[in-house]
Amino acid sequence: MGASGSRRETLTVAALCVAWYALSSASNVVGKVALTEFPYPLTVAAVQLAAVVACSAPALAACGVRAARFPPGYYWRVLLPLAVAKVLTTLCSQISIWKVPVSYAHTVKATTPLWTAGLARVLFGERQPGGVQVALVVIAAGVGVASATELQFDALGLGAALAAAALLALQHLYSKRALHDTGAHHLRLLAALAQLALLLLAPLWLLRDARALLVADVEWDRAVPLLAADGMLAWLQAVAAFSVLSRVTPLAYAVASAAKRAAVVAASLVVLRNPAPPLNLAGMALAALGVLLYNRAKIAARQRASRSVLPV
């Protein structure tokens, strides 16, 4: 790739990141409003997955994206576990923003590097350098301060946000591997995972929310537009996220994701006007600083590793 091609790719990634941040912020704000008016996180999660499935098919056909061909055993070994993780991530994310402010939910999700480091240790025996360990301590301290000073603290919301962070770490790792292994278009992978996730979620929705909604007193004239907007925004931000993931390394994606989380926190505080005492804001800032230190330490570690490899 020449200089002009490299510059064009950099501008493309930057534009995708800006779109991703804006769409994710809008999705979280609309999602919070939707769950306040319509407190059924299972249904909201199902609507989001259904929107991804429904919107992806015509969009991919219009763009001429070829169909993905996954090896027969790949569905069971990789795609199905990824779909399970996607179901749980979507549901946990909805529960967290339902129970606690969006700003606090995303501060807790800043623990994703903690989960990434822990999973790397358990799955691959990977040890983290000193700088990374310090950054992880800063992240933990920031989330702890934010939790201790959160005016609308809820144990279920905290647990759901932590679970979503852990599942996101798994998804980022294995989605990148699936794209590398199969050569599938990233939006085809997104559509396939959403289809599998929706099939997995459907029985639970029928057993729980479907019966409850038959007798619930719901203002459908308000709920339906909110759910439709939330589903469309969820699809658009997923497209932007997968487009970034397909173009950059997992580490660069982690950096971009950290910046996105800060943008969502800021947008939610401004738009939703959640009360946040100074110590709470300090905890959020400390967690964001920890994520920044983590990303810088990982980049430095990778650069040291590359310099230590002698050319053949």
N, C-alpha and C positions, 0 to 999 in steps of 0.2 A: 504494500500500500504506500503510495507516494505521499508527499507532504500535504497536497491538496486533499487527498482522500482521507488522510488522518485528521486533518482539520475539519472536514465535513462530518466525519464520524463523531468527533468530539462535540461539535455543535448539535448533532442529532441526539446524542445522549443527554446533553444539557437541556435541550428542549423537552425531551421525554421526562426528565426529572422534574422540571418545572410543572409540566402537565400532571405528573403523578402526585406531586405535593398538593397542587390545587384541588385535584379530584378527590384525593384522600381526605383532605380537610373538609371539603363539602360533604363527602359521604359520611364522615363521622358526625358532623353537625346535624345533617338531615336524619341520620340514624338515631341520634339521641332524641330529637324531637319526635320521630316516629315511635320510639319505644316509650316515651312519656305519654303519648296519646293512645298507644296500642301496645300494652305490656305483655307481649307474647314473643319472646326472643326466638323460640323455635320456629315460629311462622316467619319472622323477619329473616332468619338464616335461610329458610327454605325458599323464600322469595328471591333472595340474593343469588342463590345457586341456580334457581330456575331462570332468572334474568340472564345469567352468564350463558346458560345452555341455549335459550331462545334467541339471544342477540348474536351469539357467535356464529351460528350456522349461516344466516344470510350474509353476515359481514365477511366471513371467510370465502363464501362462494363469489361474492361481488369482487373480492380482491384476487380471486384466482389462486388461492392457497391450496396446494395439492393435499390430498388426504394422507393421513399418517398411517403407516403400516408398522405396527408393533409386533415383535416376535410373540408366538403363542404363549409362552410361559412368562412373558414380561408383565402381563396384566396382573398375575398372581404375585409375582416376586416384588414388583416395584410400584405399578400404578395403583393397585388396590390399597396397599399400605399408605401411599401418598393421598389417596382419596379419603381414607379414614382420617388421616391427619387433617385434611382440608375440612371435613365435616366438623371435627372437634374444634379446630381453630376458629371457624366461622361462628359456631355456636358459643364458644367461650368468649369470643370478642363481643358478641351481642349481649351476653349476660353481663360482661364487665361494664360496658357503656350504659347499660340499663340501670345497674345498681350504683355506680359511682360516676363522678364527672368525667368527661372525655379526657380532660387534662391529666387527671390522676391515673386513669386507665392506661394512657400512653406513657406516663412516667414509669409505671410498673412494667410495661412492655419493654422499657429500656434495659431490662435485665436479660434480654435476648443474648447478649454476649456472654453472660454468666452461664446460661444454658448451653450455648455453643461450645464454650471451653469445657464444661462438664461432660457433654456428650462426646467431644473429641477425645477426652481422657478415657472415658469408659469404652467407646467403640474402637478407637484407633490407638490408644495408649499414648496420646500426644501430651507432652508437658509444655506448659506455657512459660515463656521467659519472665524475668522479674518485673519488667515494665508492664506487661499485660496483667500480671497478678495485682500490682498496685492499682491499675485502672479498674479491675473488677471489684476491689475493695471500695474504691470511690463510688462506683455505681451502686453497690449494696448500701453504702452509707446514705447516699442521696435518696434512694427509694425508701430507706428506713425513716429518714427525717420527714419526707413527704407523707408517709403513712401515719406517722405519729401526730402530725399536725393537720391531717385532712379532716375538714369539718363534716364531710358527708361520708366518712369511712364506713365500709360495709365488708364483712369478712368474705361473703360469697363473691362480691365484686373483685376483691383482692385475689382470691384463689383463682377465679376465672381469668383474670388478666395474666397471672403468673403461668397458668396452663397454656394460654394463648401464646405467650412468649416462648415457652419451651417447644411447643408444636411448630411455631414459625421457624425456629432454628433447624428443626428436622426437615421441614419443607424446603427451605432454601438450599440445604445441602443436597438432598436427593432429587429435587427438581432440576438443579444444574446437572447432576449426574445423568438424569434421564434424557435431557436435551443432548448431552454429549454422546450417550450410548446409542440413541436411536436416530439422531439427525433430524428429528421431527421439527416442524415449525413450532415456535414457542406458543403461538395462539391455538394451534391444534392440541398441544399438550394441555393448555388451560381448559379448552372445551371438553377434552376427554376426562380430565379430573373432575370437572364440574358435573358431567353426566353421571359418573360413578358415585360421586358424593351425594347427588340428589337422590339416586336410587337407594343409597344406604340410609339417608335421612327420612325418606318417605314413610316407612313403617312406623317409626317413632312419632312422626307428626300425626299420622292417622290415629295412633293410640292415645296421644295426649292432646294436642291443640285442636284437632278436627272436631272432636266431641265437645270440647269446652267452648269453641266458637259458635256452635249451634245454639247455645243458650246464653251466650255472653251479650251484654248490652254494649254494642260497639257502634260508634258513629262512623259508619262506613263511608259516608260522603267526605270525611276528613282522612280516614285511615287509608283508603285506596290510593288517592294521589300521593300521600307520603310514602307508602310502600312501593309504588311504581317509581317514584323519584329515587328512593333509596336503592332499589334494584338496579336501575340504569346507572347510577353513580358507582355502585359496587362493580358492575361489569367494566365500566370505563377505567376505573382505577386499577382493576386487575389486569386489563390489557396493557396499561402503561407500566405497571410493575413487572409483568412478564417480558415486556419489550426491553426494559432496562436490564433485567436479569440475563436475557439472551445475548446482550451485547458487551457485558462487562464480567470481570472475575467475581467470584463470591465475596472476596474481601472488598472490592470496590462497591459491590452491591450493599454490603453491610454499612459502609460509609454513607452511601446515598440514603439508605433506610434510616440511619440515625438522624440525618438532616431532615428527612421527611417527618419523623416523629416530633422533632422540635417544632416544625411548621404546623402540625396538627394541634399540638398543645397551645401554641400561640393563638391560632385561629379560634380554637374553642374558648379560650379565655376572653378574647375580644368579642366574639359573636354571642356566645351563650351567657357571658357575664357571670360566671361562677365565682362565688366569694373565695378568695385565696389569701390567707394571712401571710405576712412576710416570710415566716419560717417555712411555710408550705412552698412558696415560690423559690426559696433558697434550696430546699430539697430537690425540686425539679431541676434547678440550674446545676446542682451538684451531680445529679444523675446524668444530665446531658454532658457535663464536663467529663465525667468518667467514660462515657461512650466515645467522646472525642479522643481522650487519652488512650483508650483501648485500640481505636482504629490507627492512631499514630504509632503505637507500640507494635501492632501487627505489621504495619508497612515497614517499619524499621527492621523488624526481625526477618521479614522476607528479603529485604535488601541485603542484610548481612549474610543470609543463607546463599543468595545468588552470587555474592562476591567470593564466598568460600569455595565455590565449585570451580575447579581449574578447567580451562578449555582443553578439549581432547585434540 
